[in-house]
Amino acid sequence: MSAESTPEPGIPGDDNGTTGPDGGRGRRKPRARRRGLMIAAWTAAGVVVLGGAGLGYVYFKLNGNLKSVDIDQALGTDRPTKADNGSENILVLGSDTRSGSNKKLGGGTDDGSARSDTAMIVHVYRGHRTASVVSIPRDTLIDRPECTDPKGVTHDAARDVMFNSAYSTGGAACAVKTVESMSGVRMDHYLEVDFAGFQKLIDQLGGVRITTTKDIDDPESHLRLKAGTHTLDGEQALGLVRTRHGVGDGSDLGRIQLQQAFVKALLDQVEHVGLLGNPKRLLDLADTATKAVTTDSGLGSVNSLMSFADGLKGIGASDMTMVTLPVRYDPADPNRVLVEQAKARLVWNALKTDTAIPKAATTGNATGEAAGVVASS
């Protein structure tokens, strides 16, 4: 499936076309061993099966791996109202720290800082059978609210700063606060994965098979691929989701199109990996996944993560719609983008009301010109 073949914005269609705005379906044929969303897909397989097997030592091992942030305590009560329609919103970030083992993978200066190169809002519709994913370009100029960082230092609000500065300024809580300020949509959960963990997860899955329709050569992400079919190992997969200069117009928007296509390919493959028949591989995968992720405190235990993952296991690649926040290039700086506010309101309203994202919100925007470069094999 190429990026261009992603279903039209909104709730993906049912097998018989009877999907409604609440995600309900009629006469839907069951699908075997569907996995959850993105990182939750890997974590779910290990946590649910191993936890259910009664392996107490495994449970405590995985529980000890998890890192969490108390977003609710950090942000208090001055937040958008939680939806009562059965839907959920999860902010998923890919952290771009330049220190430690991530330094070799990400390049750049080892200044000990952390950045967020990837940001996606995953909206799970009522019924938990379909989802929409809204990617937020890291180079989007936004107004960041006042934030308090993990050390207790308060940072004044700032106007016209890059979106990913929220994370580097105030960590996870500031990223969530900024997204909620932009959108008026409550984030129910937070999930973050780092470079080193991502690479190891892909390797343990046996790589991800994709087809590239054009050569990709990006010295900054260390990725070189000829047009054709490839099984990407962890390092190559990491290079792909970080590539921006070797494809399209060289913008962050092109990188997002590659990321979205890769996620689709990954979910297509995870469905057929056959983890349930290989306990050791399952344990290794769950161990790596729980070490790689940071969650909000609501997901910060194996029991909570099991329950959350179980609610997502019916969502596969074909049940997911991926869009990018409507933006246009900044006339003053082509390396920055500005939010198309009227169209963005259509997106945020759809998430609030648990309805389809209208096509009008996603047409005529800056794109990055990398659609169709990567497809599932």
C-alpha positions in Angstrom: 0.0 0.0 0.0 1.5 3.3 -1.0 1.0 6.6 0.8 -1.2 7.6 -2.1 -3.5 4.7 -1.5 -4.3 5.6 2.0 -8.1 5.7 2.4 -9.8 9.0 2.1 -9.8 11.1 5.3 -12.3 9.9 7.9 -13.2 6.5 9.3 -11.9 3.8 7.0 -14.6 1.9 5.2 -16.0 -1.5 6.3 -15.8 -4.7 4.2 -19.4 -4.1 3.2 -19.5 -0.3 3.4 -21.7 -0.1 6.5 -19.3 1.8 8.8 -20.9 4.6 10.7 -19.5 7.7 12.4 -19.3 5.8 15.7 -17.0 3.2 14.3 -19.7 0.5 14.4 -20.0 -2.1 11.7 -22.4 -4.6 10.3 -21.6 -8.2 9.3 -17.9 -7.6 9.7 -15.8 -10.8 9.1 -13.4 -11.4 12.0 -9.7 -11.1 11.3 -7.2 -13.3 13.0 -4.6 -11.9 15.4 -5.0 -8.2 14.6 -2.5 -6.0 16.3 -2.8 -2.6 17.9 -1.4 0.7 16.9 2.3 1.5 16.2 4.4 0.8 19.3 1.3 -0.5 21.2 1.2 -3.2 18.6 4.5 -4.7 19.7 3.9 -4.1 23.4 0.5 -5.6 23.3 1.6 -8.9 21.9 4.2 -9.5 24.6 2.4 -8.0 27.5 -1.0 -9.6 26.9 0.2 -13.1 26.1 3.0 -13.3 28.7 1.0 -11.7 31.4 -2.0 -14.0 30.7 0.3 -17.0 30.9 0.8 -16.4 34.6 4.5 -15.9 34.4 4.9 -13.8 37.4 8.6 -13.0 37.0 8.0 -11.9 33.4 5.2 -9.6 34.7 7.5 -7.9 37.2 10.3 -7.7 34.8 8.2 -5.9 32.2 6.6 -3.7 34.9 10.0 -2.6 36.0 11.0 -1.7 32.5 8.2 0.9 32.0 8.9 4.6 32.4 6.0 7.0 32.9 5.1 10.7 33.4 2.2 11.9 35.5 0.7 14.2 32.9 -2.5 14.8 34.9 -0.6 16.1 37.9 1.8 18.2 35.8 -1.0 19.9 33.9 -3.7 20.1 36.6 -7.4 20.7 35.8 -7.1 23.5 33.2 -7.4 21.2 30.3 -9.9 20.4 27.5 -12.9 18.3 28.7 -12.5 14.6 28.3 -14.8 13.2 25.6 -17.6 11.0 26.8 -18.4 9.4 23.5 -16.2 6.3 23.8 -13.3 7.6 21.7 -9.7 8.1 22.9 -6.8 10.4 21.8 -3.2 9.3 22.2 -0.2 11.6 21.6 2.6 9.5 20.1 6.1 11.1 20.0 9.3 9.8 18.6 12.1 11.3 20.8 15.3 12.5 19.0 17.7 12.6 21.9 21.3 13.2 20.8 22.9 11.6 23.9 24.0 8.1 24.8 23.3 5.2 22.3 21.0 7.4 20.3 23.9 9.7 19.4 25.3 7.1 16.9 21.9 6.7 15.3 20.7 10.2 15.1 23.9 12.1 14.4 24.2 15.7 15.4 25.7 17.3 18.5 25.8 15.3 21.7 24.4 18.1 23.9 22.3 15.8 26.1 19.1 17.4 24.8 16.0 15.7 23.5 13.9 16.7 20.6 10.7 15.4 19.1 11.1 14.6 15.4 7.8 12.7 15.1 4.4 13.6 16.5 1.1 11.9 15.8 -2.3 12.2 17.4 -3.9 8.8 17.2 -7.7 9.1 17.5 -9.4 5.8 18.3 -13.1 6.0 17.3 -15.9 4.7 19.5 -16.0 1.0 19.3 -12.2 0.8 18.9 -12.4 -0.7 15.4 -11.1 2.3 13.4 -8.6 5.1 13.9 -7.4 8.3 12.4 -3.8 9.6 12.8 -3.0 13.3 12.5 0.7 14.0 12.0 2.0 17.3 13.3 5.0 18.7 11.4 7.9 19.4 13.8 8.6 22.7 11.8 5.1 24.1 12.3 5.2 27.6 13.9 2.9 27.7 16.9 2.2 29.6 20.0 3.6 27.5 22.9 1.9 28.0 26.3 3.7 28.5 29.6 5.3 25.2 30.6 7.0 23.8 33.7 9.8 21.4 32.9 10.6 18.1 34.8 13.1 20.0 37.0 10.3 22.4 38.1 11.6 25.4 36.1 8.8 27.5 34.5 9.2 28.7 31.0 7.2 31.6 29.7 4.8 31.3 26.8 6.4 31.8 23.4 4.9 32.9 20.1 5.8 31.7 16.6 8.2 28.9 17.7 8.6 25.5 16.2 6.3 22.8 17.4 9.0 20.4 18.6 10.4 23.1 20.9 7.6 22.3 23.3 9.2 18.9 24.0 12.8 20.2 24.2 11.6 23.0 26.5 9.4 21.2 29.0 9.3 17.5 28.1 6.3 15.3 27.7 3.9 17.4 29.8 4.7 20.5 27.7 4.2 18.6 24.5 0.8 17.5 25.6 -0.1 21.0 26.9 0.9 22.5 23.6 -1.1 20.0 21.5 -4.2 20.6 23.7 -3.7 24.4 23.4 -3.5 24.1 19.6 -6.4 21.8 19.2 -8.8 22.1 22.1 -8.7 18.3 22.2 -7.9 16.4 25.4 -5.1 13.9 25.1 -6.1 10.8 27.0 -2.7 9.1 26.8 0.9 9.8 25.9 3.3 7.3 24.3 7.0 8.0 23.4 9.6 5.8 21.8 13.3 6.5 21.4 15.8 5.9 18.5 17.7 2.9 20.0 14.5 1.1 21.1 12.9 1.6 17.7 15.9 0.1 15.9 16.0 -2.9 18.2 12.3 -3.5 17.8 12.4 -3.6 14.1 15.4 -6.0 14.2 13.6 -8.3 16.5 10.5 -8.3 14.2 12.8 -9.5 11.4 12.8 -6.2 9.5 10.0 -4.6 7.5 9.5 -5.2 3.8 8.8 -2.2 1.6 9.1 -1.1 -2.0 10.6 2.2 -3.0 9.6 3.7 -6.3 12.6 6.1 -6.4 16.2 6.0 -5.2 16.6 7.5 -1.7 20.0 8.9 -0.8 20.1 11.0 2.4 23.6 11.4 4.0 22.1 13.0 7.1 19.9 10.0 7.9 22.5 7.6 6.6 20.0 6.0 4.3 20.7 4.9 0.7 18.2 2.7 -1.1 17.9 2.0 -4.8 14.4 1.9 -6.2 13.0 -1.6 -5.6 11.9 -4.0 -2.9 13.8 -4.1 0.4 13.6 -5.7 3.8 14.7 -2.9 6.1 16.6 -3.7 9.2 16.3 -1.5 12.3 19.0 1.0 11.3 17.5 1.4 7.8 14.0 1.7 9.1 15.2 4.4 11.5 16.9 6.2 8.6 13.7 6.0 6.5 11.5 7.6 9.1 14.1 10.3 9.6 14.8 11.0 6.0 13.8 14.4 4.6 16.6 15.6 2.3 16.8 12.5 0.1 13.3 12.5 -1.2 10.4 14.9 -2.2 11.0 18.6 -1.7 13.4 18.0 1.3 10.9 19.3 3.8 9.6 17.7 7.1 6.3 17.2 5.2 8.0 14.7 2.9 9.4 12.9 5.9 5.9 12.6 7.4 4.7 11.0 4.2 7.4 8.4 4.4 6.6 7.8 8.1 3.0 7.3 7.4 3.7 4.8 4.6 6.2 3.0 6.8 3.7 2.7 9.7 1.2 1.1 7.3 3.8 -1.3 6.0 4.8 -2.2 9.6 1.2 -2.9 10.7 0.6 -5.0 7.6 3.6 -7.1 8.5 3.0 -7.4 12.3 -0.3 -9.1 11.6 1.6 -12.1 10.1 4.7 -12.3 12.2 3.3 -15.3 14.2 4.7 -14.3 17.6 2.3 -16.4 19.6 4.1 -19.6 18.6 7.5 -18.4 19.7 7.6 -17.6 23.5 11.3 -16.5 23.6 10.9 -14.1 20.7 7.7 -12.8 22.3 9.5 -12.2 25.6 12.4 -10.5 23.9 10.1 -8.2 21.9 8.0 -7.3 25.0 11.2 -6.7 27.0 12.6 -4.3 24.3 9.2 -2.6 23.8 8.6 -1.8 27.5 12.2 -0.5 27.8 11.8 1.7 24.7 8.6 3.5 25.6 7.7 6.2 28.0 4.0 6.5 28.8 1.6 8.7 30.8 1.0 7.3 34.3 -2.3 5.9 33.2 -0.4 3.4 31.1 2.6 3.1 33.4 1.9 -0.5 34.6 1.7 -3.8 32.8 -2.0 -4.2 33.8 -2.9 -0.8 32.5 -1.0 -1.4 29.3 -2.6 -4.8 28.8 -6.1 -3.4 29.1 -5.2 -0.5 26.7 -3.6 -2.8 24.2 -6.4 -5.3 24.3 -8.8 -2.5 23.3 -6.7 -1.7 20.2 -5.9 -5.2 18.9 -8.7 -5.1 16.3 -7.2 -2.1 14.5 -5.0 -2.9 11.5 -3.5 -0.9 8.7 -6.6 -1.0 6.6 -8.7 0.4 9.5 -6.5 3.5 9.9 -6.6 6.8 8.1 -3.5 9.0 8.2 -3.5 12.7 7.5 -1.2 15.6 8.1 -2.2 18.8 10.0 -3.2 21.3 7.3 -0.3 23.6 6.7 1.2 26.0 4.2 4.9 26.9 3.7 5.9 30.1 5.5 6.6 32.8 2.9 9.3 34.2 5.2 11.1 30.9 5.6 10.5 27.9 3.3 11.9 25.6 6.1 8.9 26.4 8.3 5.2 25.9 7.9 2.1 27.7 9.1 -1.1 26.1 10.2 -4.1 26.6 7.9 -6.4 27.5 10.8 -9.8 27.1 9.1 -8.9 23.7 7.8 -7.2 22.7 11.1 -10.5 23.5 12.9 -12.2 21.0 10.8 -9.7 18.4 11.9 -9.9 19.3 15.6 -13.7 19.3 15.5 -13.8 15.9 13.9 -11.7 14.5 16.7 -13.8 16.2 19.3 -17.0 14.9 17.9 -15.7 11.4 16.9 -16.6 11.9 13.3 -14.8 11.6 10.0 -12.1 14.1 9.1 -13.6 15.9 6.1 -11.8 15.7 2.8 -12.0 19.5 2.6 -9.5 19.7 5.5 -6.8 17.7 3.7 -6.9 19.0 0.1 -4.9 21.9 -1.3 -2.3 21.9 1.6 1.5 21.8 1.4 2.4 18.1 1.1 6.2 17.5 0.9 5.9 15.7 -2.5 7.0 12.3 -1.2 3.7 10.5 -1.6 4.0 7.1 -3.2 7.8 6.9 -2.8 7.3 4.0 -0.2 4.8 1.2 -0.5 4.1 -2.0 1.3 5.4 -5.1 -0.4 
